[in-house]
């Protein structure tokens, strides 16, 4: 799996496990709309010398993959911040695979975002459903807004070629991870011949070699998330090595995790695309009194102080807390077993 930047971590010892667990909290936050097959988002929050940080790999991820998320949490909570080039980050709205008639209501909490990313290729749904949903999203953002689609690798090359061409009617900014493998993305990109740009997400953050997609000419854009890639410094190194435009995104984080993404976006030399960092609007609850909700199509670049009362109110039950603590222990062992230059 992707590893944190060696130079960034080589001079910093791994914090002791007890230091990570001291004051760690596990929360279970309800979602406004079912997303990625879940109704509740769990996360483990820790407080380091730099402030609150987040460890929240999805529950199905194994320890080897999740260890990069822990490295990211440590990077954000224990390392000095990088210089910020901007104080606010333009963000997109994220639209789950809802019915077309529900689109306007689901997008309302995102406010004035000019860009919307639409989930497509949902199991049990059809291309007709996708067309209706994307049409409704285009109506909400208007002719000057931007519409992206995200298939999470669900289509074959043939299916993707048909679907993307059909959806191109709505003036797509790009299609994110339409197919699963790098080879499939490269073939689809060849077939589309520039008609719609291809963005790679899972082929970057879940790959043993996240730069392969760039070397293979399989994408026009890389989607980069700080947590899965091992932290802000590792993500910046990957973007530089890939040599492709990047969209900074998130993984349905709490506002603490979104703050990590905002700091990554703020450190970017250039920011060409609206970022997928507005997903606090998908949460029905958060851990901060002033969460990183989109306002005027952007979020602020700031650290988030988790609120003690909200941490108590949304605390996971004892069994889930212990599950997360044990996961943290295992992932810490994975990092501790690696030489500093390989973490």
Secondary structure as UniProt FT lines:
FT   HELIX           6..10
FT   HELIX           17..21
FT   TURN            22..23
FT   STRAND          25..35
FT   TURN            36..37
FT   STRAND          38..48
FT   TURN            49..50
FT   STRAND          51..55
FT   TURN            59..60
FT   HELIX           63..78
FT   STRAND          88..91
FT   STRAND          93..95
FT   HELIX           100..102
FT   HELIX           103..107
FT   HELIX           108..110
FT   STRAND          115..119
FT   TURN            123..124
FT   HELIX           127..141
FT   TURN            143..144
FT   STRAND          146..150
FT   TURN            152..153
FT   HELIX           157..167
FT   HELIX           168..170
FT   STRAND          172..176
FT   HELIX           182..192
FT   TURN            193..194
FT   STRAND          198..200
FT   HELIX           202..205
FT   TURN            210..211
FT   HELIX           212..215
FT   TURN            216..217
FT   STRAND          221..225
FT   TURN            226..230
FT   HELIX           232..242
FT   STRAND          245..249
FT   HELIX           255..267
FT   STRAND          275..276
FT   HELIX           279..282
FT   TURN            289..290
FT   TURN            296..297
FT   STRAND          298..300
FT   HELIX           308..313
FT   HELIX           318..336
FT   HELIX           340..342
//
